[in-house]
């Protein structure tokens, strides 16, 4: 992955760092591991030690234990970028002071072509059509008629939106599905990180495969506040992402015969969704060069 792209993703300020005498010496110890917690040797590590003006930079490579260490003058923390061919870029922005970190460098395994689109109009349609069911086609990346040109209602939205003023508003959203065994499973990047207690900030956020079971067939959300002195209610979670299973067909014994899987980055009502077009394939590793739907998506 290109360095410029990484900066756009992680917001790291590591360009044109100029040496500066101010600041105290800061020591950074870093171990780089893969998704199975095995050390990654030969990974390139760029560090920027930030100062009030400019900063100091360090470039090194991990040893056989996946470790590297640097000591430079800094004041405002460090920006770290880790890259290696065959892996997704990872990075981290630290606070001030000495650091002992573990970063996860996630392997590029089997990226595939997917239908990928971003949807930001859910709340607007709910506001204009309260109490109506609004279908959404994840393959087409569009609402079904009469709201759009989609054909299959993978997701079915309903609810209401009422905004009166800054501290007085109410937004209710319910999500149902077109099939009895369809549904969502939430996931959090921090949960994946805590598995190895690593400071994972990989550009690849999800697992490689969507789960086989555990999908929940209905979701309800509420964001509400009745006045400036009232306590806000908010069941939306901006740190939450989802796997989905839709278009599920079952045989005469009730077993799953076919289904489509994918993932959703972000929380409703503004989401980016990834639809695997191959039935029964749970792979959700998206190839950035192969978006089957028009549009540019900057995350795998």
N, C-alpha and C positions, 0 to 999 in steps of 0.2 A: 504494500500500500504506500502511496506517495505521502511524503512528509507534510505537504500542504494540506492534504485531505485530513490527516490526523489532527492537525491544528483546528480545522473546522469542526471536528467531532468533539474534541476534548477541551478546546479553548486554551491550549497551552501557549505561553508566550516564550518561545525559544528561538526566535529569529533575531539575528544580528545582536547577540549579547556581547557587549563591550566590557573589557576588564575594568574593574574599579577597585580602588584600595580600601574603600569603606566596608564595614561589615566584619563579623567574626567568623572564624573557621567553623564550618558545619560538616559533620561526617554522615554520609549516607551509605548504609549497608543494604544491598538488595539481592534477593534470590528470585530467580525466574523459574516458574514451574509450568508444566502443561496442564491440561484439564484432568489428568489422572495423577497429578501431584508429582510427576517425575521431573527432575531437573532438566532444564533446557540449556545445552552448551552452545556457545557461539552466537548468542543473541546480541544484537547491537543495542547499546544503551546510551541514549542522549540525555544528559541532565543539564538543566539551566538553574543556576543559583542566583536568585533575584536580589537585586540591590535597589537603592532609591533611584539610581540612574543606571540603566543597563544591567549588567550582571556578569557572572563567570560561567563558562560552559565546560562540560566534560563529555568525552566520548570514549566508551570502552566496550569490551565484549565479555560475556559471562564465561566462567571456567567450567570444568567438568561437573562441578556441583551446582551449576546454574547461578553462581554468585559473582558479584562485582562490588567494588567499594570505591568511593570517591570522597575527597575532602577538599572543599573550596570555601571561599568567603561568601557569605550570603546574609540577608536580613529577612526577607519576606517569604521564605519557603522555597521549595524546589519544584520544577516541572520535569517530569520524567517521561520519556518515550522509549518503548521497547519494540524492536522489529526483528523479524527473521523470515526468510523466504519459506513459504509453506505454512505460515501462521498469520492470524489476524493481529493487527497492531494492538498494543495495550499501552496505557499511559496512566499517570497519577500526578495529582497536584498536592503537595504536602504543606503542612504548616511549618512554622519556624522551628529550628533546632535539629539536633541529631535524629536520624531516622534508622529504623531497622524494619525493612519491608519485605513482603512477598507479593509478587505480581504474577498473575496467571496469563500465560501466552497461549491462546487457544488455537489448536491445529485446524488448518483448512482440510476438511475431510472429503465431502462429496457434495459440493454446491450444485444446485439444480435450477432449471428454469421454473419460474413461478409467476402467477398473476399477482402483481403488487400494486396497491393504490392507497392513497390517503383520502380519508373522508372527514369533512369538517362541518357538514350541513345538518347533522342529526338534530341538534338542539333547535336550529331554526325551523325545521319541519315540524318538530313537536310543538313549538310555539304557535305555528300557523294552523296546526291540525290537532288540537287537543282531543284526547280520548279516541282518536282514530288509530288503526293498525297500519304501520308503515313497513313494508317489506324491503329487504336489502339483499342484493345478489353479490356475494363475495367474489365470485369469478368475474363478473362484469364490472365490479367496482361501482355499482350504481343502484339506486332505489328501483323497486318494481313499480309498475303502473298503478295509479296515474302520476306518480311522483318522479319517475325516471324510466329508463329503457332496460332495466334488468328483467330477467325472466323467471328466476327461482328465488323464493323468499327464504334464504338461508337464515337470516336474522329477522325478527319481527319486533319493531319498536312501538311503544305506546307510552303515553304519559301526559304531562302538562308543564307549562313554563309560564310563570307570572312574575314579572319584575316591576316593582313600583318605585323603589329608590334604593340607594346604596345599601342600606341596612334592612331592607324589607323586600324579600324575594323568595320564590319557591320554585324548585325544579325537580320534578319527579320523572324517572325513566325506568321502564320495565323492558327487559329483553327476553323474548321467547324464541322458539326455533321451529323450523319446518318439519322436523322429524322427532319421533319419541325418544330416540337415543342420541340425538344431537345435543351439543352443549359446549360449555367453556370450562377450562381449568385455569385458575390464576397462577402466575408465577412472578417472583421478585428476583431481581438480579442479586440483591444482598443475600438471599437464601442460598443461591448457588455459590456465592463467595464464601459464606460461612462454613460450607462443607469442608473447605481446606483452610479457613481462616486467612484467606489471602485478600489483598486489596485489589480485587479484580476491577479493572476499568477497560475491558476489552471492547473493541468496536463490534464484536459478535456477542450478543446479549443472551440468546436463548440456548436451550439444549439442542442437540442435533436432531433428535426425534421427538415428535409430539407423543404424549403418553397414550397407552393403549386403552386405559380405562379411567374412570373417575370423573367423567364429564357431568356438569351440572346443567340441568335443562331450563332453568329460569333464574334471571338476575334482576334485582330491583335496587335502584339507587335513589338517594334523596339529598338535595342540597337546599337548606332552608334557613331563614332568619326572619324573625317577626318584628325586629326593631333594634336600635343601636344599643339598648341595654340588655338584649336577650342573648343567650348563648347560641352560636351558630351550630347547625346540624349538617354534617357532611359525610356521607358514606362513599363518596368517590375517593379514589386513592391514586394520586399522580405517579406513584412508584409501582403501580400494578400493571402487569402485562397478562396476556392470555394465550393459551393454546385452544384451538377449536376442532370439533368434529361435526361435520354437516353432511347432508344428503345420504344419511345412513339407511341402508336397506338390510332387512333381516330375512332369513329363510323361514321355512315352515316350522322349524324347531325354536325359533326366536333368537338364533345366533346371527351375528353380524356377517352379512354376505359381502357388502362393500360399503365404503365410506370415504369421504375426503377430509384431509387434515390440513392444518395450517396454524399460523400464529398471528397474534395482534400485538403490536408495540404501542404502548400508550393506553391511557384510560379513556373510556367513553366520556363525552360524546365526540372527542377528536382522536381518531385512531389511524394507524397505518397497518394494513392487513396483507398477509401473504398466503395465497391459496395454492396448494399443490394440486395440479390437475390430474395426477395419476391416482386412480382408485386404490385404496388400501396401502398407499405409501405414506408413512409417517415422517419422512424426511422433511425438515423445515429449514435446511441450510440453503439460503438463497444465493444464486450466482448473480452478482451485480450487473453482469453483461447480458443477462438473459431475462429481462422483465417482459413477460408475454403480453402485458398491457402497456399502453402508451404512458410515458412519464418517466422521470428520473428519480430513483430512490437511492439515497446515499448510505443506507445501512444494510448489512447482510442479515 
